[in-house]
Amino acid sequence: MRAAEDLLARYRPEQVSMERIAAAAGVGKGTLFHRFGSRMGLMTALMEERALALRDQVETGPPPLGPGAPPRERLLAFLDAVCDVVARNKGLLAALGHAAGTHRPQRPEGEPDHPVYDAWHGHVSALIERERPDLDAPMVAHMLLAAFASPYLMGSLERGESERVAVTLRRLAVAVLDAAP
């Protein structure tokens, strides 16, 4: 996985093949396919690794990201943290998008297609539900997180505008939470 990270930091996602990753890691291509199943499997494993640190902060870290803060504060802190993770991993996310476009992995029955997104969505939805039970929390969560799938937003992050993105996303979330029922 470290070899894939290094290559993604230096090359465009479509230039980072399983063959290239295997060569950089000093293993056979078959080893990668045996371990990860596909390029998409490898890219997903890398993103899941990144998301683990965020999950740990959400579950056991200090407030406002971790337990103990009001739902609104936790939501805004979480959106900031997701923005930070996405900004620091643009190449990986682009590679995930490229891998998804070239291969759809077969996952075991009941396993989510996008475990990172599913976890983020569940957390955001739960916080919105606690703050505003009258809202369609799952839909609002999808809408807030959909911003991170936007090519325009990714372009802003690539230009180093992560603070602008984070501020705008926070304002959007506050506007939704403060909207009249």
C-alpha positions in Angstrom: 0.0 0.0 0.0 2.9 2.3 0.7 4.2 1.9 -2.9 0.7 2.8 -4.2 0.7 5.9 -2.0 4.1 7.0 -3.2 3.1 6.5 -6.9 -0.2 8.4 -6.4 1.7 11.3 -4.9 3.9 11.5 -8.1 1.7 10.4 -11.0 -1.8 10.9 -12.3 -4.1 8.1 -11.2 -4.5 6.6 -14.6 -0.7 6.2 -14.8 -0.6 4.1 -11.6 -1.3 0.5 -12.7 -1.2 -2.7 -10.7 2.0 -3.6 -12.6 3.6 -0.4 -11.6 2.6 -0.7 -8.0 3.9 -4.3 -7.9 7.2 -3.3 -9.4 7.6 -0.4 -6.9 6.7 -2.7 -4.0 9.0 -5.5 -5.2 6.3 -8.1 -5.4 4.6 -9.9 -8.2 1.4 -8.5 -9.7 -0.4 -11.7 -8.7 0.4 -11.0 -5.0 -1.4 -7.7 -5.3 -4.4 -9.3 -7.0 -4.5 -12.1 -4.4 -4.4 -9.6 -1.5 -6.7 -6.9 -2.9 -8.6 -8.6 -5.7 -8.4 -5.6 -8.1 -7.1 -2.1 -8.5 -10.3 -0.9 -7.0 -9.8 -3.2 -4.0 -6.3 -1.7 -3.4 -7.5 1.9 -3.8 -10.4 1.2 -1.4 -8.1 -0.4 1.1 -5.9 2.7 1.0 -8.9 5.1 1.5 -10.2 2.9 4.3 -6.8 3.1 6.1 -7.1 6.9 5.9 -10.6 6.9 7.2 -9.7 4.7 10.2 -7.9 7.6 11.8 -10.9 9.8 11.4 -13.2 7.1 12.7 -11.0 6.7 15.8 -11.2 10.4 16.4 -15.0 10.4 16.0 -15.4 7.4 18.3 -12.9 8.1 21.1 -11.2 11.4 20.4 -11.8 14.7 22.2 -14.7 17.0 21.5 -15.8 18.5 19.2 -15.0 15.7 16.8 -15.3 13.0 19.4 -18.0 12.3 21.9 -19.1 14.9 24.4 -19.9 17.9 22.1 -23.4 18.9 21.0 -24.5 17.3 17.6 -24.1 20.6 15.7 -20.5 21.2 16.9 -19.7 17.5 16.1 -21.2 17.8 12.6 -19.3 20.9 11.8 -16.0 19.5 13.1 -16.6 16.3 11.2 -17.3 18.1 7.9 -14.0 20.0 8.5 -12.2 16.8 9.1 -13.6 15.1 6.0 -12.6 18.2 4.0 -9.1 17.8 5.4 -8.9 14.1 4.6 -10.2 14.7 1.0 -7.8 17.6 0.5 -4.8 15.5 1.6 -5.9 12.5 -0.5 -7.0 13.9 -3.8 -4.8 11.6 -5.8 -6.1 8.6 -4.0 -9.7 9.7 -4.5 -9.1 10.3 -8.1 -7.6 6.9 -8.4 -10.6 5.4 -6.7 -12.8 7.2 -9.2 -10.7 5.9 -12.1 -10.7 2.4 -10.6 -14.4 2.4 -10.2 -14.8 3.5 -13.8 -12.7 0.6 -15.0 -13.8 -2.2 -12.7 -16.7 -2.8 -10.3 -15.5 -5.2 -7.5 -17.6 -8.1 -6.3 -18.2 -7.7 -2.6 -19.5 -10.4 -0.3 -23.3 -10.3 0.3 -24.2 -7.6 2.8 -20.8 -5.8 2.6 -21.2 -2.2 1.7 -20.1 -1.0 -1.8 -18.4 2.0 -0.3 -17.6 1.4 3.4 -15.9 4.8 4.0 -18.8 6.7 2.5 -21.3 4.5 4.3 -19.6 5.2 7.6 -19.4 8.9 7.0 -23.0 9.1 5.9 -24.2 7.2 8.9 -22.3 9.5 11.3 -23.5 12.7 9.5 -27.1 11.4 9.3 -27.1 10.5 13.0 -25.8 14.0 14.1 -28.4 15.7 11.9 -31.2 13.5 13.3 -30.1 14.4 16.9 -30.0 18.1 16.1 -33.1 18.3 13.8 -35.3 15.2 14.1 -37.8 17.0 11.7 -35.4 16.8 8.8 -34.8 13.9 6.4 -31.4 13.4 7.9 -30.3 10.6 5.5 -31.0 12.8 2.5 -29.4 15.9 4.0 -26.3 13.8 4.8 -26.2 12.6 1.2 -26.4 16.2 0.0 -23.7 17.4 2.2 -21.3 14.6 1.4 -22.1 14.8 -2.3 -20.1 18.0 -2.4 -17.0 15.8 -2.1 -17.9 14.0 -5.4 -18.0 17.3 -7.3 -15.3 17.8 -9.9 -15.5 21.5 -9.2 -14.9 21.0 -5.5 -12.0 18.7 -6.2 -10.6 21.4 -8.5 -10.8 23.9 -5.7 -9.0 21.5 -3.3 -6.3 20.9 -6.0 -5.8 24.7 -6.1 -5.3 24.7 -2.4 -8.7 26.2 -1.5 -9.5 23.7 1.3 -10.3 26.4 3.8 -12.8 28.0 1.3 -14.4 24.7 0.7 -14.6 23.9 4.5 -16.1 27.4 5.3 -18.7 27.1 2.6 -19.7 23.6 3.6 -20.0 24.7 7.3 -22.2 27.6 6.2 -24.4 25.3 4.1 -24.8 22.8 7.0 -25.6 25.7 9.5 -28.2 27.1 7.0 -29.9 23.7 6.8 -29.9 23.2 10.5 -31.2 26.7 11.2 -33.9 26.6 8.5 -37.5 26.9 9.7 -39.3 23.6 10.0 
